[in-house]
Structures are given as structure tokens and as C-alpha cells.
Amino acid sequence: MGKLQTSNDYTTGALGVSVVPRRGELGQVESWIEAALSSPIARGKGQFDKFTGIEETNVPAFCLHYRKALHDVGGWDSTFITSQDSDLSMRMKKSGYQLFRSASIQVQMAKRTTLSSWSKMGFRYGFWRTKLVRRHANRLSLRELLPWFGLITTLLMLGLGFIYWYIPIVLYLAVLFSEGIRATLNSMRISHLLGVPLAITILHTSFSVGLLYGLFGKPKSFNDRESNSGNIN
């Protein structure tokens, strides 16, 4: 952190890490989710992104923050149950601070172990992403709107009587199947052939529904971390 501060004229606001899978044997559903998050169609440029070396980023994960930068932007906004780090990072960027992440510093993360908690997490992230975008419009990612774009396009084609209205669905299924094959070859676990596409579909669906509900839903909780099963189940 000190070297970054010196080389960047004391404008470094935070240094994040590389998030890697936890050690040990993964259960079946957890292994599906881990493989899904390694897919380019399921991960973004956030905490599960793969990178090397030290690079500048928008929202570094598990940060070490420069204390002065944290005070300059007013600290954390606790009204965000999720995306507090994104909101803080955006305010730091707007104040002229640079944010970095280092692949040499790693944090092991356990993933969800049930598909129901996976879907709840996806919904929570989608809901709070909309709340975040309403404050920081530059956090909008067009790729996160692709599921809605695909659904609307398919319904329009069907409504207009296009004979091949189902092509977007077929293409989506083909991509999912290819990801299932990739994950199966990488892990040599046959359950990944269907489990990984299922995990990706659940993430796309729950996140997209959460995005929509974030437009009018009230931010009461929507926090699957408060369940009796804890944060990893």
C-alpha cells in the first residue's frame, strides 16, 4: 500500500485482493457454483474476476483502505445492505482516488451450498445493484441487462409471428451447454454437465428479477445472510 501511495502521488484509496476458492473438497452444489463463477457469462469484473499482477480497478474486493481517503468521502454508507463497497469505491473514484487490486494477496471464499440460497444471493445482488445505479449511473453494465433484452426480444419475435422466434432461446441453451461441457472437462465431475448450466441460469434469473424489483421495491432487508443457515449455505 505504501509503495502504491508513493508511486501515485498519494492518490491510492484502496488495495484489494484476488478471491480464490476455499481449500478442501467442495460439495456438489458448491462445486457447480464455483465452476459457474469461473464462466465469462456468469462473472463480471468484480470480486470473482480473474487477473494477474497489480492493476487499477473500479471496485476492489476485501480492501485495505487508506484512512485519509475513507474520511475524505464520508466513510461507509450503512443503508446499503449489499454494495457498500461499490458505493464507497465510486465515491472515492469521484474524489480523485485510484483503486487497485493485487493477485499476490488472496482470500479464500466458500460459496453457497444450496441452490435456494444461491438464488436468494442473486436476487439480493440484483436488487441492490439497481439501488446503487440510481446513485452512481456509471455502475450500470449493459451485459447485466442482456437476460431482459433476450426475453423481450424473444417475446417480440413471437408476438410478431416470426417463424424462428425461438432462436434466442436455442442460442442461450447452446451457450449454457458449452459451459457445462467446459466445466465437466475441467473438473472431471459428470454432474457439472447439467449442474453448472443450472447454476448459471438461476443466477441470471434471480439477478434479473432483483434488478427489476429494485426499481420499486423498498430496501427492507433482502439479506439471505440473515438466515439461520448462515452465510455459506
N, C-alpha and C positions, 0 to 999 in steps of 0.2 A: 504493500500500500504506500509506504514511504517513497519507494523508487518511482511509482506512478505519479505521485504528487510532485516530485521534483522534476520529472520529465514533462509534465503537462502544466507547469506554472501554477500548481496548487488548485487546479480545477477538477480534480478527480473527486467525484461524490461518493462512489461505492465500488467495491470489488466483489463480484460474485464467483460462483463455483460451477463445476461440472457435476450434474446429477447422474448417478450411475445406479444400476440395480443392486439390491441388497445381496449380501453373501448368503450362500446356502442353497438348498434345493427349494425351488419355487413350486407352490401348489398349482393345480391345473388351471384354475381361473386366473390366478395371479400371473402365471406364465403367458396366458393369452393376452392379458392387459399389457404386460411388459413388451411383448412382441408387437402389439398394436401400436404402442407409443414409439416404437422404432421405425414405424412406417411413415413415409413422407406424406401420406394422405391423412394421418391422424395426429401428427405433432406439428406444432407451429415453430416459431423462432424463440419460444420461451424457455422454461426450465428444462424441458426434455430434448432440446436441440443438441445435436452433436457438433462439436467444434474442436479445434486444436489450438495450442498456444494461448496467448493473451490477446483478446480483441475487444473493441468497443461494442457495446450493445445497448438496447433500449431498456430492458428490464432484467437485470442480472438476478440469479437465484441465490437464496441464502447468503445475503450480502454482509460484508463488513462495511459499515457506513462511516464516512468522515464526519466527525461530530459537528464541526462548524457548518457543513453543508446541511446536515439534518436540522440544525437550529435555524439556519437561514430560510428554509422553506416551511417552517412551522411544524415539523415533525410528522408523525403518523396521523392519519385520519381514521379513527376507530369506528366511524359509521360504516366503513366498508368491511363486511364480514370476510369477503374474499376480494382479491385485487388491491389490498392495501399497498403491496409492494409496487404494483403497476402505477397507482396514483402517486405514490411518493416519488417513483422514478421519473414520471412525467413532469412533476413539479421541479425536480432537480434539473432535468434537461432544459426546461423553460427558463431556469435561473442561470443557465450557462455552465452547469457542471457536466462532466463527462463520466460515463458509467462503463465499467469494464467487467470482464469475466475471465477466469483463468482455468484452463483444463488441468493444470497440475494440482489444483485443490479440488478434492472430490467429496461429495456427500452421498452416502448410500441411502436410497429411499425404498421402503416397502410399498407395494402397490395394493390396491383393493383386492379382496379375496372372494367377493361375490359380485355377480352381475347387477344385482339390485343396487348395491352401494356404488358401483361404477356408474350406473345411470343417474343416481342422485348427485354424484360429484359432477357429472357432465352438465346436468341441469343447473347446479349452483354456479358453475363457472360461466355458463351462458347467461344466466340472469344477471350476474354482477358485471360481466363484460359489457352488457348494454348500459348499465348504470355508469360504468367507467367511461364509455364512449360519449355519453351525454355530457360529461365534464371535459374529456380530452378527445376531441374528434379525430385527432391523428392516430389514435389507437385502433381505429376501425380497420379491419383487414377484410378485403374483398373475398378472400378464399374462405373465410368463415361464413359467408353468405351463400356459398355455392350449393349447399343442400337445398335451401329455399329456392334458389334460382332453378335448380334441376327439377324440383317438384312443380313449380309454377309453369315452367316450360313444357313439362310432360302433360299437365292438365290443359294447357292452352292447345297443344297439338291434338289432344284427344277431343276437346270441345270443338275445334275447327275441322274435325273429321279427317285429319292426316292418317293415312293408312299405316304408316310406320311410327305412330305415336309412342310406341314402346321402346324405341331405340335408346333414349337416355337411360332407361332402366336396365336394358341389356348391357350397355357400356359400363354402368356403375357396378353391376354384378360381375362383369368380366374383370374389372379392376380389383374388386374385393377378392375374387377367386385367385387372381395372380398373387395378391398379398398373402393369401392363405398358403399357396404353394411355396412362396419365398420363405415364409416363417417356418413351414414344415421342414424344408431343406436345411435351414439354419439350425433348427433345434433338434431335428430328427424325432419329433414328437408328432405322431399322426393326428392327435386331437387338434393341433393348430390349423389343420386344413379347413375346418369349419369354425373352430373357436375364435381364431383371430378375426376373420370377416365378421363374425357376430359381435365381437367386442368393438370393432370399428364402427359398425352400423349403429350400435347402441350409443356410442359416443357422439356420432354425427346427429342422431335423432334427438337425444336428450339435450345436447348443447344448443341445437337449433330451436327447440321448444323453449329452452331457457332464455335465449336471445329475444324471442317474440314476447314472452311473458314479462321480460324486463322493461318493455315499453310502457306497461300499465300496472304491473304488479307492485305491491308495497314491500319494501325491504324489511320484513319482519325478522326472519331467520334464514330459511332455506340453507341450513347448515347441517349437512349429513355428519359432520364431525361431532355433533352433539348426541348422536345415537348411543345406545348402551353398548354397542359392539366396538366403539372406539373409532379411531381414525383410519385403520388399515383394513377393516372388514367390509 
